[in-house]
Amino acid sequence: MNEDLRAGIRDVSPLLLGIVPFALVAGIAAVEAGLTLTQAVGLSVIVFAGASQLAALDLLGSNAPLAVVIGTAVVINLRMVMYSASIAPHFARYGRRVRAALAYVLTDQAYALSVAEFAEHDDRSRWKYYLGAAGSLWLVWQVGTVVGVVLGAGVPEEWGLTFAVPLVFLALLVPAMKDRPTTVAGAAGGAVAVVAAGLPLNLGLLAGALSGIVAGLVAEEVIA
């Protein structure tokens, strides 16, 4: 195996321990939303975005309109636009098809690891290291989702596993609230989502996401 590819796999390995339970919950949430194994795997492969995937499953389980489901997923994933713009110069030498393939597996973890590695080791093969990290995350996520679907299908309905979805979101949110802008964004988004929970078409989550983004940007401008 190529050294650069192996380095990406090695560096992302500790993070995979946190991805496994997240993927399991995504699979269980798919069952709770009424998806079949094929539908759950298809969603996981096409979307491949943890937080927005869980949000979409929650909305699907609430019979929200497809436009609301897609809109919410897009809003949650807007950060990927910034990640893409930041890492794009490192992949500028590659062809369009290669860059498109690399963009498909872009995640928070793969971005953070790759940018840090490229800054420290200029001689590192960009696409091989990135693929080692991002590809490992993708594989573990897909396998974990399938296992979650299988486990979820075998769990009695009266156990009510839907509580796992909000717990995962809380686990993602709290560590991310490290400064004033992110704290303001989390607090504002959560408050609006709760207040707007009764909106038609299940628009409360989308309203909360948009409010959190705006509040975070305003807080960042005030601090600057």
C-alpha positions in Angstrom: 0.0 0.0 0.0 1.2 3.5 -0.8 2.8 5.4 2.1 0.6 8.5 1.6 -2.6 6.4 1.5 -1.5 4.4 4.5 -0.8 7.7 6.4 -4.4 8.9 5.8 -5.9 5.7 7.0 -3.6 5.7 10.1 -4.4 9.3 11.0 -8.2 8.9 10.7 -8.3 5.5 12.6 -8.8 7.0 16.1 -11.8 9.0 14.8 -13.5 5.9 13.4 -14.4 4.9 16.9 -16.7 7.9 17.1 -18.1 7.3 13.7 -19.3 3.7 14.4 -22.1 4.6 16.9 -23.1 7.6 14.8 -23.6 5.3 11.8 -25.5 2.8 13.9 -27.9 5.4 15.0 -28.4 6.6 11.4 -29.3 3.0 10.4 -31.7 2.7 13.4 -33.2 6.0 12.5 -33.8 4.8 9.0 -35.8 1.9 10.3 -37.8 4.2 12.6 -38.6 6.4 9.6 -40.0 3.4 7.7 -37.2 2.9 5.2 -36.3 -0.5 3.9 -32.7 -1.8 3.9 -32.3 -0.8 0.2 -33.7 2.6 0.7 -31.6 3.2 3.8 -28.4 2.2 2.1 -29.3 4.2 -1.0 -29.8 7.3 1.2 -26.6 6.7 3.0 -24.6 6.3 -0.2 -26.1 9.2 -2.0 -26.2 11.7 0.8 -23.2 10.6 2.9 -23.6 13.4 5.5 -24.1 12.4 9.1 -26.0 15.4 10.6 -28.1 16.2 7.6 -28.8 12.5 7.0 -30.2 12.2 10.5 -32.2 15.4 10.1 -33.6 14.1 6.8 -34.6 10.8 8.4 -36.3 12.6 11.3 -38.3 14.7 8.8 -39.1 11.7 6.6 -40.4 9.9 9.7 -42.6 12.9 10.4 -44.0 12.8 6.8 -42.5 16.2 5.9 -42.7 17.3 2.3 -39.7 16.3 0.2 -38.8 19.9 -0.5 -38.5 20.6 3.3 -36.4 17.5 3.7 -34.0 18.5 0.9 -33.9 22.2 2.0 -33.0 21.2 5.6 -30.2 18.9 4.5 -28.8 21.6 2.2 -28.8 24.3 4.9 -27.1 21.9 7.4 -24.4 21.1 4.8 -23.7 24.7 3.8 -20.4 24.5 5.7 -19.1 22.1 3.0 -19.0 25.1 0.6 -16.4 26.7 2.9 -14.5 23.5 3.3 -14.4 23.0 -0.5 -13.2 26.5 -1.1 -10.5 26.1 1.5 -9.1 22.7 0.3 -9.6 23.3 -3.5 -6.2 24.8 -4.0 -4.6 21.6 -2.9 -6.4 19.7 -5.6 -6.2 22.2 -8.4 -3.7 20.1 -10.3 -6.1 17.2 -10.8 -8.7 16.8 -13.4 -12.4 17.6 -13.0 -13.5 14.0 -12.6 -10.9 13.4 -9.8 -11.9 16.5 -8.0 -15.6 15.5 -8.3 -14.8 12.1 -6.8 -12.8 13.7 -3.9 -15.6 16.2 -3.3 -18.1 13.3 -2.8 -16.3 12.0 0.2 -15.6 15.4 1.9 -16.4 15.4 5.6 -15.5 17.5 8.6 -12.9 15.0 9.7 -11.3 14.4 6.3 -11.1 18.1 5.7 -9.5 18.9 9.1 -7.0 16.1 8.9 -6.0 16.8 5.3 -5.5 20.6 5.6 -3.4 20.1 8.7 -1.3 17.4 7.0 -0.8 19.3 3.8 0.4 22.4 5.8 3.0 20.2 7.7 4.1 17.9 4.9 4.3 19.7 1.6 5.6 16.6 -0.2 2.6 14.5 0.8 0.5 13.2 -2.2 -2.7 15.3 -1.8 -5.3 12.9 -3.3 -3.8 9.7 -1.8 -3.6 11.0 1.8 -7.1 12.6 1.5 -8.6 9.4 0.0 -7.0 7.3 2.7 -8.8 9.4 5.4 -12.0 10.1 3.6 -12.4 6.7 2.1 -12.0 5.0 5.4 -14.7 7.2 6.9 -17.0 6.5 4.0 -16.5 2.7 4.3 -17.1 2.6 8.1 -20.2 4.8 7.7 -21.8 2.6 5.1 -21.1 -0.6 7.0 -22.3 0.9 10.3 -25.5 2.2 8.6 -26.3 -1.3 7.3 -25.6 -2.9 10.7 -27.8 -0.2 12.3 -30.7 -1.0 9.9 -30.4 -4.7 10.7 -30.3 -4.1 14.4 -33.1 -1.6 14.2 -35.3 -4.0 12.3 -34.9 -6.6 15.1 -35.6 -4.2 18.0 -39.2 -4.3 19.3 -41.2 -1.2 18.3 -42.3 -0.5 21.9 -38.6 0.2 22.8 -39.0 3.6 21.0 -35.4 4.1 19.7 -36.3 7.5 18.2 -34.8 9.2 21.3 -31.4 8.2 19.9 -31.5 10.9 17.1 -31.8 14.0 19.4 -29.2 12.5 21.7 -26.7 12.2 18.8 -27.4 15.8 17.8 -26.8 17.0 21.3 -23.5 15.0 21.4 -22.5 16.7 18.2 -23.6 20.2 19.3 -22.1 20.5 22.8 -18.4 19.9 21.8 -18.8 22.3 18.9 -19.9 25.2 21.1 -16.3 26.3 21.8 -16.6 30.1 21.3 -19.2 32.8 21.4 -20.4 32.6 17.7 -20.9 28.9 17.8 -22.6 29.1 21.2 -24.9 31.9 20.0 -25.7 29.9 16.9 -26.5 26.7 18.8 -28.6 28.5 21.4 -30.5 30.6 18.9 -31.1 27.7 16.5 -32.3 25.4 19.3 -34.6 28.0 20.7 -36.2 28.9 17.4 -36.6 25.2 16.5 -38.5 24.5 19.8 -40.7 27.6 19.4 -41.4 26.8 15.8 -42.0 23.1 16.3 -45.7 23.6 15.6 -45.2 25.1 12.1 -46.9 23.3 9.2 -44.9 21.1 6.9 -42.4 20.5 9.8 -40.6 23.7 9.0 -39.5 24.2 12.6 -36.2 22.4 12.1 -35.4 24.4 8.9 -36.3 27.6 10.7 -34.0 26.7 13.5 -31.1 25.9 11.2 -31.4 29.1 9.3 -31.7 31.1 12.5 -28.7 29.5 14.0 -26.6 30.3 10.9 -27.7 33.9 10.9 -27.2 34.3 14.6 -23.7 32.9 14.4 -22.7 35.1 11.6 -24.0 38.2 13.4 -22.1 37.2 16.6 -18.9 36.7 14.7 -19.2 40.2 13.0 -19.9 41.8 16.4 -16.7 40.2 17.9 -14.7 41.1 14.8 
